Amino acid sequence: MPTPPLAGSTTGPAALRPLIDTVLTALQQGARRRDGPLPAGGPDTVTAHMRTALDPLIPEHGTGPHHALATLIGALTEGAADPADPLCAAHLHTPPLALATAADLAASALNPSMDSWDQAPAASTLEADTTAALAAEIYPHHPHPDALITTGGTEANQLALLLARERHGPTLQTITGTNAHHSITRATWLLGLPTPLTVPAPDGTIDLTALHNTLTHHHGHHPLLVTATAGTTDTGQIDPLTAIADLCHTHGAELHIDAAYGGPLLLSPTHRHKVTGLDRAHSVTLDLHKLGWQPASAGILAVPDHHHLDPLHHHAPYLNADDDTQAGLPDLLGRSLRTTRRPDALKIAVTLQALGRTGLADLIDRTCTAAHHLADLITKHPALDLYDRPTITTVLFRPTNADDHTVATIRRTLLTRGHAVLGRTRTHGHLWLKATLLNPHTTPDDLNKLLDLVTHLTTELTESSPNR
Ligand SMILES: *Cc1c(COP(=O)(O)O)cnc(C)c1O
């Protein structure tokens, strides 16, 4: 076989074009064969099918690019849980925009690495300006806000706690709601910080009286960092950010807001009031691979002043020699704990420019409207109970009078039949089905279909086991 062509330079695009055609054909045919939100048959069937395509994984002599691309991408697509299908709505698993995916192709072709200027000359400017612009959305009244690109909310939360630890030392005590994302507790474990104190969130958001009591009890004993959530994973609720910021101010505690899910509401004039108070935080996590329709990954950690990022500065003479920096080569190493790093800012910048404020707001508004419509349909349905009106795009519901075992069985049966992907949440003593809507193309018909699947299956399951 001749030496395979490369993706970049002046010859790369011509080599890529036929390969991409093969990829696109495989994506289309795989989606047709699946014909639904996920493959039917459950893990055994899907594994067997994928293994067939993978065999042999490392042949003695290669099968060639078109064959390998068609085989593996075809099988992967056929076996995918596809968030672009409106009935795939379990998690904060976004259907990426075609334009962002196209931009990501260029990121792969050029392969800038964001750890030094000589690997990413223009990309470093693109990233710096994109992060500055996003930081200014979150902290509009601060003169020098800044933001880092992360692999997601998990890494952003880790960095937030790391920066707080560097400001206050290893006795930093975090205080979280029981509604906080699991990555906060994991970050304290990773960073050698005391285990977080947890404040109850009986109605899905942090109980302010309990937070006040915890802060009063610990005030003055150790440095304190409260983490609040704007868009919880289970219910999509938003903690009372302004009131929490006020309590933190009174008690000399710092505040981190995990707005991985809810942060992008800032871009919608209709919904931005829900995240008022974000700019009171010492750091804010935001994920654009959720309500920003980016392919993974596209996380952000924003801070009100660029000097807050100083502790991340690091010296590695082959990447940021002092004389290079003095001569004007930008020093990028302090923009992450990672070294080699993809230019995830590219797809974000393309999306921001292509859609503009109104285009992004429209995507957010459509998706929130779909969630409200789903809640309306559930409220009107005699055989379904709604947990609560959605704050963002998460809707919890359950068949009336079904026990938890039936609810769990409904979810798994929809999965194994390949009919729908719904999530599950335990709250208020019950197991609920969770629809996390992120698809701006979802129609009322899709939502009716989703509910019909659930109610028909409920009938089927209750009739087949009359003792339950
Ligand atoms: C999704 C999410 C995270 C984790 O983000 P990843 O991008 O999956 O690492 C953290 N916090 C909240 C509130 C989230 O919704």
The ligand as an SDF file (V2000), in Angstrom:
LIG
                    3D

 15 15  0  0  0  0  0  0  0  0999 V2000
  -22.8520   17.7430   32.7200 C   0  0  0  0  0  0  0  0  0  0  0  0
  -22.5840   18.3570   34.0310 C   0  0  0  0  0  0  0  0  0  0  0  0
  -21.3280   18.2520   34.6210 C   0  0  0  0  0  0  0  0  0  0  0  0
  -20.2320   17.4040   34.0280 C   0  0  0  0  0  0  0  0  0  0  0  0
  -19.8280   17.9080   32.8310 O   0  0  0  0  0  0  0  0  0  0  0  0
  -19.0360   17.0270   31.7480 P   0  0  0  0  0  0  0  0  0  0  0  0
  -19.0270   17.9270   30.5980 O   0  0  0  0  0  0  0  0  0  0  0  0
  -19.8640   15.7880   31.5610 O   0  0  0  0  0  0  0  0  0  0  0  0
  -17.7160   16.7300   32.3310 O   0  0  0  0  0  0  0  0  0  0  0  0
  -21.1080   18.9200   35.8000 C   0  0  0  0  0  0  0  0  0  0  0  0
  -22.0890   19.6320   36.3740 N   0  0  0  0  0  0  0  0  0  0  0  0
  -23.3150   19.7290   35.8550 C   0  0  0  0  0  0  0  0  0  0  0  0
  -24.3540   20.5330   36.5550 C   0  0  0  0  0  0  0  0  0  0  0  0
  -23.6030   19.0970   34.6570 C   0  0  0  0  0  0  0  0  0  0  0  0
  -24.8210   19.2010   34.1150 O   0  0  0  0  0  0  0  0  0  0  0  0
  1  2  1  0
  2  3  1  0
  2 14  2  0
  3  4  1  0
  3 10  2  0
  4  5  1  0
  5  6  1  0
  6  7  2  0
  6  8  1  0
  6  9  1  0
 10 11  1  0
 11 12  2  0
 12 13  1  0
 12 14  1  0
 14 15  1  0
M  END
$$$$
